Amino acid sequence: MIYLDYSATTPVDSRVVEAMTPFFNASFGNPSSVHRFGQIAEASIDSSRESVARVLHCKPDEIIFTSCGSESDNLAIRGAAYAMRERTGANWILASRAEHPAVTKTLEHLGKYDGFLIEWLDVNEHGMVTPEIVAKAICDNTAIVSVMYANNEIGTINPIKEIAEICRVNKILFHTDAVQAAAYLPLDVNELGVDMMSLGAHKFYGPKGVGALYVRKGTPLVPHLTGGGQEFNLRAGTQNVPYIVGFAEALRLTEDEREQRAAHIQPLRDKIIGTVLETIPDSQLTGDLESRLPHHASFAFKGIDGNLLLTLLDAAGFACSSGSACKTGNPEPSEVMNAIGLSREWGLGSLRVTLGKDTLPDHIESFLSALPNLVKKARHLK
Ligand SMILES: *Cc1c(COP(=O)(O)O)cnc(C)c1O
């Protein structure tokens, strides 16, 4: 079985497992305890936070550890929405139509139950939010703009720095979901100019179930998980010490090895894109060709059922995705396919092929020799 679904999740790096292991058992203390067991656990969280802060070029107390990327998105958007409304009365939130459900569903919820006004920003045909779109949409009442750094379904990288600058000038908080981007793109928050940035470890060879939110000093935020005073009073609950250690180690390794990983993967991705478009009739690339994550290839095939193609691929020994992992089993085209303007006939036939640091040229050869016939078969079976 060949795994080509690294945007859904990655295996945990063995060096990360090794770093985590002592904190399940030998050093099991509660970081809030006063005694030595607690001090050891607290020290490991402190050094993890410092390690993450070095990668993000921020201060350690600007990092909040959470339980996942989704929770980071929730904390950022809900927390800032309540705080901004209380502080300034602003209650408009802008987000792109192509955001992950952790952002879109959170916003729908804020609109439905909390009286916030949500405006969805259009994306261009490659799924990109341009600075012009943002500049045109903001108004006096805008509290927050949320635009993802890179799209999980179609790999498009957004011009985050330019969008952040527009928000800064207009005194609007800017949040970016960098969960998908973190494995391959620079994360210097000052260079990017973001106020809040969400991360999740399992997209960069860390464990599932741990995330982080960067919150720039001075950004107003109301906690949504209330209780003890952990995480600077912004996220109650005893910290998951081994997973936080794993998060930090996975991010450190990613930062160290980012360029060499990308240099290995990008030519393989380009081979996939070139060969698929050349050998499969009625196929198109989804997402931007240039401004694209280096491990990410995604396509639409006219007149096929994407989930059927995934089943055929699985039977042939290839694990791929039709878009976001959360969408499997849903017979409608994803919101992202709709947002980039694909008709139903094309939008239902999406395929995402995402590579990882352990992907080999051989894997890609066998995938590319199997795919054309499987697409043909899926068209006939329809
Ligand atoms: C995976 C992903 C998430 C959700 O992260 P979890 O840690 O699985 O909750 C959010 N946004 C994007 C862009 C993602 O790719």
Ligand as a Chemical Component Dictionary entry (heavy atoms), coordinates in Angstrom:
data_LIG
# 
_chem_comp.id                   LIG 
_chem_comp.type                 NON-POLYMER 
_chem_comp.pdbx_formal_charge   0 
_chem_comp.three_letter_code    LIG 
# 
loop_
_chem_comp_atom.comp_id 
_chem_comp_atom.atom_id 
_chem_comp_atom.alt_atom_id 
_chem_comp_atom.type_symbol 
_chem_comp_atom.charge 
_chem_comp_atom.model_Cartn_x 
_chem_comp_atom.model_Cartn_y 
_chem_comp_atom.model_Cartn_z 
_chem_comp_atom.pdbx_ordinal 
LIG C1 C1 C 0 -6.113 19.517 9.210  1  
LIG C2 C2 C 0 -6.546 20.938 9.144  2  
LIG C3 C3 C 0 -7.274 21.524 10.210 3  
LIG C4 C4 C 0 -7.731 20.748 11.416 4  
LIG O1 O1 O 0 -6.665 20.342 12.216 5  
LIG P1 P1 P 0 -6.929 19.195 13.326 6  
LIG O2 O2 O 0 -5.663 19.162 14.099 7  
LIG O3 O3 O 0 -7.166 17.939 12.542 8  
LIG O4 O4 O 0 -8.096 19.615 14.109 9  
LIG C5 C5 C 0 -7.603 22.857 10.114 10 
LIG N1 N1 N 0 -7.269 23.583 9.032  11 
LIG C6 C6 C 0 -6.578 23.063 7.998  12 
LIG C7 C7 C 0 -6.222 23.934 6.844  13 
LIG C8 C8 C 0 -6.201 21.722 8.013  14 
LIG O5 O5 O 0 -5.533 21.198 6.993  15 
# 
loop_
_chem_comp_bond.comp_id 
_chem_comp_bond.atom_id_1 
_chem_comp_bond.atom_id_2 
_chem_comp_bond.value_order 
_chem_comp_bond.pdbx_ordinal 
LIG C1 C2 SING 1  
LIG C2 C3 SING 2  
LIG C2 C8 DOUB 3  
LIG C3 C4 SING 4  
LIG C3 C5 DOUB 5  
LIG C4 O1 SING 6  
LIG O1 P1 SING 7  
LIG P1 O2 DOUB 8  
LIG P1 O3 SING 9  
LIG P1 O4 SING 10 
LIG C5 N1 SING 11 
LIG N1 C6 DOUB 12 
LIG C6 C7 SING 13 
LIG C6 C8 SING 14 
LIG C8 O5 SING 15 
# 
